[in-house]
Amino acid sequence: MLRRTLDSLISRVWLRGGMARRVLFGPYQGLTFGLSAPMATRHSVYFRAYEPNVQTMLDAWVRPGMTVYVVGAHVGLHVLYCAKRLGGQGKVVAFEGWQENFEGLLWNVRLNPQLAARIEPVNVCIAREPGTVLMEQGGSDGKHHIADMASGRTVEVAAVSLDAYFAEHTDPPGLLLIDIEGFELPALQGGEALIAACQPTLILEHHNRQAELLDWLRAHDYTVHVQDKRHILAVSRARA
């Protein structure tokens, strides 16, 4: 109760919208985040890990020199954390299709010039096939997603498949972190050539679609190392 009260007080006074604040302690210590609208529900990063289970996976699998793809980068919390862990070597490619989130990502990258050279923001949606897709505004800034039909809440955005992107940018990714609101399977299907060639470690938010993802992983010779209520971590049997 006391911690929640203190967190709330600090958020109201120190973490006001539009400001940029440096993290003073915890796993993101030394990083600076811009308090854009999409960051409004993520003030916890100033006190503790955002998605602690994902941070544990990143701690175990992100290594200096690696190329990491973050699909559904939002404003870059995991992007900046991965870049920090690279230790000045390697690269993080950050894919984000929703414009407001992408602008928040760019701001956060600019606020961390010590890491900026290691981050490549890409303003596209990852889909099964390249072209354009409809994205629908979700109930919150982290819930925007690919849509099948146009509505008053959809916008058309550029899309690329993982295979199409990799064909033009040949640094082999060692890890893919994918969280795109239930469209993880189409992203994997559009990246099968990349995955066969590079055998990256996969961290997937499953959005209660574990069965289809587990079927795909088994069919592509991946072993599940971690499966929890939100995420799957899988490693290619060829690299296990």
Protein Blocks (a to p, Z undefined) as FASTA:
>chain_A
ZZmmmmmmmmmmmmgghiacddfbdjkgoiacdddfklmmmmmmmmmcehkllmmmmmmm
mcghiacddehjlnommmmmmmmmnnopacdddddfblklmmmmmmmmmmmmmlmmmpcc
ddddddfbecdddddddfbfklgccdfbdcfkbccdddddfklmmmmomcccfbdcddee
hilmmmmmmmmmmmmmnopacdddeklplmmmmmmmmmnopacfbdcfkbccdddfklZZ
